[in-house]
Amino acid sequence: MISTNPLRTIILAAGEGKRMKSSLPKVLHKLNNKPLIRWVWDTALQVGSERIVIVVGHGRQQVMQEMSSTDAWFAVQWDQRGTGDAVLSAKRSIHHRYMGDILVLSGDVPLLSSKTVSNLRYAHEKSGAVASVLTFRTSNPGAYGRIIRDGNQQIKKIVEAKDATPDELAVDEVNSGIYIFQARWLWKELTRLKPDNAQGEYYLTDVVKSAVDSGMKVATTETHDSYEVEGVNTLEQLATLEAIQSERLLRK
């Protein structure tokens, strides 16, 4: 599978990570002796990103210092106003005239493989979609956003758990938080976002519904490895993913 569209990547790394109960920024906690954000950085490089922008916020000086040996670009999210706001803060660093695709990754999802991202990228290009979402299924969807489909099994929207109805909460296909967008379309849509939700935040997921409502193509790719897209929010989760990564390395 060969991708031809230019690709630039935004890594979201501005969160405080209060549940880690540590003064260290969440993305700097180590998995097998390597900071979480370094795992994500390596994946972004492996899939051919020509520029990588890291969105920093909490503990930004520490994160920027950790990544100072790389050729990373940085964007600051001054106020924590949601994922849509975080991505929009990277516009200047990506460059507003850039016409290729934008990959959005989370700085606390260390086990994501380049193969899975490459599959998402290839499917995105093949479909001609303005937005593509990596999804997975789980028996315990918890706080993940639910993938809501129409009668033809086409994606209609992504509903955050706190805004979902009981029927929507029962859906087992969820959003991984990993996307590819056509840049030109994305910047336009982000300026239209409104914080009309329980959190009062600018949700990146709202651009999916906007695309569907406008008759634009939105594609999904499903991964069958839920650990690959699991984020680290607690030290217990970090220990679990570290054990899984160690086992996988031993198998190799």
N, C-alpha and C positions, 0 to 999 in steps of 0.2 A: 504494500500500500504506500503510494508516493503522494505526498501532499504538495501542492504547487502554490497555494496562496501564502503570502507573507504572514508571519505570526509574531505577535508581541504579547507578552504575558504580564498580568497584574497579579501580584501575590498579596493577599489581604493579611496584614500582620499588625493591626492597630489595637486589637483588643487587650483589655487588662488581664483577663483570666483570673478573676477573683476566687474561683473555686479551686484554683491550684494552691491557694493559701501560702503564697510566696511573693516576695518583693521582686523576684526575677520575672521579666516579661515572659508570658507563656511560651512564645515561639523560641525562646532561648533555652528552655528545659531540654535536656539531652535524652535521646533515644539511642542506645548502644554507642555512647560517647560522642554523638554528633547532634548539635542543636536541631530541633524540629525543622526550623526554617531552612537549614542546609539540605535536608532531605528533599524538601519541596523545590528548592533552587535547582538541585541536580536534575530533578524530573523535568523542570522547565527547559533546562539546557538540552537534555536528551531528546526532546521532541522538536528541537530546531528553533527555539525562540530567538529572534534576532535582537530583541531588547527585553529586559525584565525590569519591571517597576515594582518596588516594594512599598506598599502603603503602611506607614508607621504612625503611631499615636502614643499610646502608653509606653513609657520606657524607650522612646524613640532613639535617644542617644546611644543606649546600650545595643539596640538592634542594628543601628547604622554602623557602630564600631565593629560588631561581629561580622558584618558583611562588607567592611571597608576594603578587604583584599580582593573583592570581586569587582566586576564592572556594572554592578547594580545601579539603577536610577532609583531615586526616592521621592515619595510624595507624602505629605503630612495630612492626616485627617485630624483637624484641630478639635472638632467636637464629635463625639460618638453618636452619629445620627443615622446609623444603619448602613447596610451593605451597598445600597444604591449610592449613597453619599460618598462612601469609601471609594468606590470605583470611579465616580465622577472626579474625585480629588486627584486622580492619576492622569486626567486628560492631558494636562500640559506636558507631563513627562512622556506620555505615549506619543504625543504630537497631534494636534487637532486636524492636520491635513493627511495623516496616515490613513490609507484606504484598505488595508488588509484585514485580517482577523485578529481578535483579541481573546486570549485564553485567560480565564479567571480561576485562580487557585486559592486555597486557604492555607495560611502559613502553619496551621496546627494539624495538618493531615499528612503524616509522614510516609505512609505505606503505599500511597498511590503510585502505580507503575507507569512507566513511559509507554508501555504497550497499550494500556487502557486509554491513556490520553491520545495516543496516535489513532486508536480506533474511533474515538470521539471526533477527532479532527477530520479523519477521512470521511466519516459518515456525514459530518457537517458540510464538507465541500461537495460531496456527491449529491446531497439533497437540495443544495441551493438555499438552505434555510438562513434567515437573519439571526436566529438564535438556536443553539443546541444545548441540551441539558443532559448531564450524566445522572442516571437514576439507579436505584437499587431497591430490592424488596427485603422487608424485615418483619418478623412476627412481633417486634416491639418497637413501633415507629416513634413513640415518645414525642420529643420536641421537634422532630424533623418536619419540614414542609411537605404536604401531601401533593402528589401528582394527580390532578383531576382530569379525566378524559371524557370525551363525548361518546355518543353511541357508535361511532366508527373507530373508536379507540385512538383518536387523535387528541393530543394534549390540548386542554382548554385553558388551564391556569395552574398555578402553584399556590396553595393556601398554607400560610404559616399555622402551626398548631394552635397558637393562642387565638387565632381568628376563625378556626374551623368549626363547622357544625358537627354534631355527633356522627352523622353519616360520613362526612369527610374524614373525621378522625379514624374511622374504621378502615380506611384505605391503607393497604400495606406497601404500595409503591411510593417511594419518597425521594426527595431532592437531596443530592449529595453536596450541593453548593459549588459544583464545578461546571463551568460553562464555556462555550465559545460563541462569540458574537461577531457580526460584521460591524466594524468600527464606526463607519459613517452612520449607520442606522442607530447604533447604541448611544452615541453622544446625543443625538436628537431626542431619543426616548427618555434618557435620564433627566433631561431638563424639564420633562413633563410630569415627573413623579410627584406624588403628594403623600404626606404622612397620615393617610386616612386608615389607621389600624390601631389595634389595642396598644401597641408599643409607641405610637407616635413617631415612627421611624420611616425613612425612605428605603423601601424594600427593593432590592434588585429583582426579586421574583416578579414584581408587578409588571416589568417590561414584557414578560412572557404573555400575560393576558392582553396587554396592549397590542402586541404583535398579532395575536389570534383575532382580536376584535377588529383589527385593520385588514384582515385577510392575508397576512404575511405568514410565511412558512416557519414553523417551529418544529425542530426534530428532537428526538430523545435517543440516547444509547444507554442500555442497561448493563451494569456490571453485576456479576454473580458472586463477587467477593466483597462482602460488606465491611470486612476489616480494612480493605484497601481505601475506603472512603470515610473511615471513622476518624473523627476529630478528637483531640486531646483536651479535655476540660478539667480533669482531676488527676491527681497523682496515681490513683488506682487505674485509671484508663491508660495512663502512660506506661505503667508496669505491665499491663496486659498486652499492649501493642509491642512493647520491647520483647516480651517472651515470644510472641508470634513471629516477629522479625528474626529473632535469634534462631528459632526452629527452621524458618525458611532458608536462612543462610546455611545452616547445617545440612539441609537437604541438598542444596546446590553443591 
